[in-house]
Each structure stands twice: as C-alpha cells, then as structure tokens.
Amino acid sequence: MGPVLAALLLAVALPAAHAEDTISWEEADKHVGENVTVEGPVVDVHCSPLSCLLAFEPSFNRFTAVVQAERFGAMPPDQIEQRFKGKNVRVHGTIQQRDGKPEIVITGPDAIAIGGGGRRREDRARDANAAQADVLDRLSDVLARIEDLTARMADVQERMDGLLARMEDREAALANASPAPAPPQPEPSYGEPQPRPGFEALRTVKRGMTRAEVERLVGEPQYVESGSHGWVTWYYGYGRSVSFNPRGRVEALVGFPPP
C-alpha cells in the first residue's frame, strides 16, 4: 500500500505547489524580486506622456503598478483610468524596488485584470492543507476497507482448502475400501430331476419336435453343446436336457416327464 499512498499524496501536493501565488498589495514589499500576482483596489490613477501610475493607496508612496508610454497603443491612458480606477484589480509581474517602494511594470493587457475576490497565498495554503487532509482521510478509509476485504478473502480461501482436503480424503477412503462380496450363487444340480416349476406343468416336450417348438415350450437353454455329426444338446436347469439329431429334431430327453 505504500507506493499507492505516496502517489496519491504527490498528486494532491502538485496542484498546490504549481498554483499561481496571489498576494495582497500590502504584502508586496515582502516579495521583491518574485514573479507573483498582486491584488488590491486601485484608489487613484495618474497619467503623464511617459507613463500611467496606478496607486493602491492615496499617497502613491507604497505599492504601485505602472504602464509605460510604449504600451499606450494597447492600453490608452483614458481607458486605463476609466477601466481600473476604483476597482479591485490583479496585477501580474515581477515586483521591483523603485523609489523606495515596490512596483510592477505592466507589460500588456494580459498582465492586469479586474479582480474577482481572489484569495491570498495563506488562504490557498489553508485550503490546500484541508483538501490534502480530506484526501488522506478518504484514503485511510479505502485502505481499511481493502484490508477487511483481504481478510475475508483469506478466510474464504482457508475454508475452501479445508473442504477440498476433506473431499480428497473421502475419495481416497472410497477407493481403498474393499468391494462388497457377491451374494452366493446356488450350485447347479446335475442329480435327480427337480420338481418342475408350475408354469411348465402343462408343457410337454416330445420326440420329433423341432428346435423352435422346444424353445417355444420351455424357453432358451442355459447353454448349448455341439456334438459330432450334427448332434446338438440343449441344457436346462434342474438336470434337464434335450438332444437334437442332425435333422434338428428331438431325439432324446432327460428330466422331462413323458408325454
């Protein structure tokens, strides 16, 4: 967070550092040699063929602004007096010490303007400090929120890691578990014929039947054994079997009741 804070502080400080200095005409003698904007009321104007002098106090012995005759083309003397006398103005330029008092030489129309209640350097500095304090307060609040959000995200991440770990443990336990034993299967009986199911009570297999007729009566065999010379035997449960001759007809029966 340090670089972010430093960048914001620099951004706040730059406008204040580069703002144009505006001072009161009463403080002009303290800023001789400085390029500033001086603000105050023009109480009197005195023009001669050589210059026009704008006084900020009746005696002309304190701060003054002067328009040299070479600027009269752009700033005629009658217009200077008419426009600026009795008005609050701002004069921009380098303060020079002349005849024991501070003075600014006006270099053109853009160096003087009617004042709009401009603020002094101290006022601007106070406002800039207040703005910086407000920005720092806001920044502190933002940083606190970011820290709180970071802590919450870390807590959520920790919970997710724990959940994933439990899921992995459960999957490993399931993978290592022994499969359930298969239920015991009854062993086939190859001894005496067992009682026939009720649904076969009315069915009778006879010699000379075709394979299709046998299958229609008692169903498909459990397995089939093929012998030599075209003989085939079908095996059913309960020790029963049907043998077919090479012509596909029933030739022998085992376990089926006589017709």
C-alpha positions in Angstrom: 0.0 0.0 0.0 3.0 2.4 0.5 3.6 3.3 -3.2 -0.2 3.9 -3.7 -0.3 6.2 -0.7 2.8 8.1 -1.9 1.4 8.5 -5.4 -1.8 9.9 -4.1 0.0 12.3 -1.8 2.1 13.6 -4.7 -1.0 14.1 -6.8 -2.6 16.1 -4.1 0.5 18.2 -3.5 1.3 19.1 -7.1 -1.6 21.4 -7.7 -0.8 23.4 -4.6 2.8 23.6 -5.5 2.2 24.9 -9.0 -0.7 27.3 -8.2 -0.1 30.9 -9.1 0.8 33.0 -6.0 -1.6 35.8 -5.3 -0.7 38.3 -2.5 -2.2 41.4 -1.1 -0.8 44.8 -2.2 0.0 45.4 1.4 2.5 42.5 1.4 4.2 43.4 -1.9 7.3 44.9 -0.2 8.0 41.4 1.3 8.2 39.8 -2.2 10.5 42.0 -4.1 12.1 40.0 -7.0 9.3 37.5 -7.1 7.0 36.9 -10.0 3.6 37.0 -8.4 0.1 38.3 -8.8 -0.7 41.3 -6.6 -4.3 42.1 -5.7 -5.9 45.2 -4.3 -8.1 48.3 -5.0 -6.8 51.0 -7.4 -7.6 54.2 -5.4 -6.1 56.6 -8.0 -4.6 56.8 -11.5 -2.0 59.4 -12.6 -1.0 59.6 -16.3 1.7 61.6 -18.0 3.2 61.5 -21.5 5.8 59.0 -20.1 3.6 56.6 -18.1 0.4 55.9 -16.2 0.8 55.1 -12.5 -1.9 53.1 -10.7 -1.8 53.6 -6.9 -3.1 51.2 -4.4 -3.1 53.9 -1.6 -3.7 57.7 -1.9 -0.1 58.8 -1.3 1.4 56.8 -4.2 4.2 56.0 -1.7 3.5 52.3 -1.3 2.8 49.7 -3.9 2.1 50.9 -7.5 1.7 49.5 -10.9 3.0 51.3 -14.0 2.1 51.3 -17.7 5.0 52.7 -19.8 4.2 55.0 -22.7 5.4 52.3 -25.1 2.3 50.3 -24.1 -0.2 53.1 -24.7 -1.1 51.7 -28.1 -2.5 48.6 -26.5 -3.5 50.4 -23.2 -4.6 54.0 -23.8 -4.3 56.2 -20.7 -8.0 57.3 -20.7 -9.1 53.7 -20.9 -6.7 52.7 -18.1 -8.3 55.3 -15.7 -11.8 54.6 -16.8 -11.5 50.8 -16.5 -9.4 50.3 -13.4 -9.8 53.4 -11.1 -11.9 52.4 -8.0 -11.8 48.7 -9.0 -10.3 45.8 -7.3 -7.6 44.5 -9.7 -5.0 41.8 -10.1 -1.6 42.8 -11.5 0.9 40.1 -12.6 4.6 40.5 -12.9 7.9 40.7 -11.1 8.0 43.1 -8.1 10.8 45.6 -8.4 12.0 48.1 -5.8 11.7 51.6 -7.3 12.0 55.0 -5.5 11.9 53.1 -2.1 8.6 51.3 -2.8 7.6 48.0 -4.5 6.3 48.3 -8.1 5.2 46.1 -11.0 5.7 47.1 -14.6 2.6 46.1 -16.6 3.8 44.5 -19.9 0.4 44.3 -21.6 -3.3 43.9 -21.2 -3.0 40.3 -20.1 -0.9 41.4 -17.1 -3.8 43.3 -15.4 -7.4 42.3 -14.8 -10.4 43.2 -12.7 -10.2 41.2 -9.5 -12.9 38.7 -8.6 -12.3 38.4 -4.9 -9.1 36.5 -5.4 -7.6 34.6 -2.5 -4.3 35.3 -0.8 -1.5 32.8 -0.5 -2.3 32.0 3.1 -5.9 31.2 2.1 -4.9 28.9 -0.7 -2.4 27.2 1.5 -5.1 26.6 4.2 -7.5 25.3 1.6 -4.8 23.0 0.1 -4.0 21.6 3.5 -7.7 21.0 4.2 -8.0 19.3 0.8 -5.0 17.1 1.5 -6.3 16.1 4.9 -9.7 15.2 3.4 -7.9 13.1 0.7 -5.9 11.3 3.4 -9.0 10.6 5.4 -10.7 9.1 2.4 -7.6 7.1 1.5 -7.3 5.8 5.0 -10.9 4.6 4.8 -10.3 2.9 1.5 -7.2 1.1 2.8 -9.2 -0.1 5.8 -11.9 -1.5 3.6 -9.3 -3.2 1.4 -7.6 -4.8 4.4 -11.0 -6.0 5.7 -11.9 -7.5 2.2 -8.4 -9.2 2.1 -9.0 -10.8 5.5 -12.4 -12.1 4.4 -11.0 -13.5 1.1 -8.3 -15.2 3.1 -10.9 -16.8 5.4 -13.0 -18.0 2.4 -9.8 -19.5 0.8 -9.0 -21.3 4.0 -12.5 -22.8 4.2 -12.3 -23.9 0.6 -8.9 -25.5 1.1 -10.4 -27.5 4.1 -13.4 -28.6 2.1 -11.2 -29.8 -0.8 -9.0 -31.7 1.6 -12.0 -33.5 3.2 -13.3 -34.4 -0.3 -9.9 -35.8 -1.3 -9.8 -37.9 1.9 -13.2 -39.2 1.3 -12.4 -40.2 -2.3 -9.2 -41.9 -1.1 -11.2 -43.8 1.5 -13.8 -45.0 -1.0 -11.0 -46.0 -3.5 -9.3 -48.1 -0.8 -12.4 -49.7 0.5 -12.9 -53.5 -0.3 -15.8 -54.2 -2.6 -18.8 -55.9 -1.1 -18.8 -59.7 -1.5 -21.1 -61.0 -4.2 -24.1 -63.0 -2.9 -23.7 -66.7 -3.0 -25.0 -68.4 -6.2 -26.8 -71.7 -6.0 -24.8 -74.5 -7.5 -26.3 -76.2 -10.5 -27.9 -79.6 -9.8 -26.9 -82.5 -12.0 -28.6 -85.2 -10.0 -32.2 -86.3 -10.0 -34.7 -84.1 -11.8 -36.1 -81.4 -9.5 -39.8 -80.5 -9.4 -40.8 -78.6 -12.4 -42.0 -75.0 -12.0 -45.7 -74.5 -12.1 -45.6 -72.6 -15.4 -44.1 -75.7 -17.1 -46.6 -78.1 -15.7 -48.7 -78.1 -18.9 -45.7 -78.2 -21.2 -44.5 -81.4 -22.7 -41.5 -82.0 -24.9 -41.9 -84.8 -27.3 -39.5 -86.6 -29.6 -39.6 -85.3 -33.2 -40.1 -81.7 -32.2 -38.1 -79.0 -33.9 -35.8 -76.6 -32.1 -38.3 -73.8 -32.5 -41.1 -75.9 -30.9 -38.9 -76.8 -27.9 -37.8 -73.2 -27.5 -41.4 -72.0 -27.6 -42.4 -74.5 -24.9 -39.5 -74.3 -22.4 -37.5 -71.3 -23.5 -33.9 -70.8 -24.4 -31.4 -73.3 -22.9 -28.8 -72.2 -20.3 -26.1 -73.4 -22.6 -25.7 -75.4 -25.8 -23.2 -78.2 -26.5 -22.5 -79.2 -30.1 -21.5 -82.8 -30.8 -20.1 -84.7 -33.7 -22.0 -85.4 -37.0 -24.5 -82.5 -36.4 -25.8 -83.6 -32.9 -26.7 -80.7 -30.6 -27.7 -80.8 -26.9 -29.6 -78.1 -25.1 -29.1 -78.0 -21.3 -31.7 -76.5 -18.9 -31.8 -76.2 -15.1 -32.7 -79.0 -12.8 -30.7 -81.6 -14.6 -32.8 -81.4 -17.8 -31.5 -81.7 -21.4 -32.8 -82.1 -24.9 -30.7 -83.7 -27.7 -31.4 -82.9 -31.4 -30.3 -85.2 -34.2 -28.6 -83.8 -37.4 -32.0 -83.1 -38.9 -32.8 -80.7 -36.0 -35.4 -83.0 -34.4 -35.7 -84.0 -30.7 -34.1 -87.4 -30.4 -33.6 -87.8 -26.6 -34.9 -86.2 -23.4 -33.5 -86.1 -19.9 -35.5 -84.8 -16.9 -38.7 -84.1 -18.8 -41.8 -86.1 -17.9 -43.2 -88.4 -20.5 -46.0 -87.0 -22.7 
